[in-house]
């Protein structure tokens, strides 16, 4: 484990944090844009993967100070639960908005997941307090 004792957030962790915030904001915009013509079942089906994203964004708020390895692992697991069904949803998209919805989750979620797997990110979350 490298010597990570400074209080400055590493670039990889900061980039993952910003990607999660951007993904959460994008999710709110997409849900508001698509919610007009949907039934309550359709709205719930559309919002289910975005709930994982919003929880990840809330966890990302703690990356600067209090977060430990469990927060990183929880974020990784939630992103996996969001990304795996999204890939199948992307291939079965009928409307352009469905394709955009799934594509945005993949385009912003996959890089955040990769950044959290890097050694520098792991070292940041496992550092001495």
Residue, then its C-alpha position, 0 to 999 in steps of 0.5 A: x500500500x502506498x503512503x497516502x496521508x495527505x488530505x487532498x483527494x486523488x485525481x482518480x477519486x475526484x473524477x469518479x466523484x464528479x462522474x457520479x454527480x453528473x450521472x445523478x443530475x443527468x438521471x433527474x433530467x431524464x426522469x423528468x423528461x420521460x415521466x410525462x407519458x408513462x404509467x406508474x408501472x412504467x415510471x417505476x421501471x424507468x426509475x429503478x436503475x436511477x435509484x442506484x445512481x442516486x445512492x452512489x452520488x450520496x455515497x460520493x459526498x463522503x469521499x473527501x473525508x470520512x469514507x473508508x473501503x466499505x463505501x468504495x465497495x458499496x459504490x462498486x456493487x451498486x454501479x454493477x447492479x445498475x450497469x449489468x441490466x442497463x446493457x440488456x436494456x440498451x439492446x432492447x431499446x425501442x424509442x430514442x429516449x430509451x436508448x439515450x437513457x441507457x446510453x447515458x448510464x453506461x457512458x458515465x457509470x462505466x468510467x466511474x466504476x473503472x476509476x474506483x477499481x484503480x490502485x490509487x483509489x483503493x489506497x485512498x480509501x484504505x489510508x490511515x486516518 
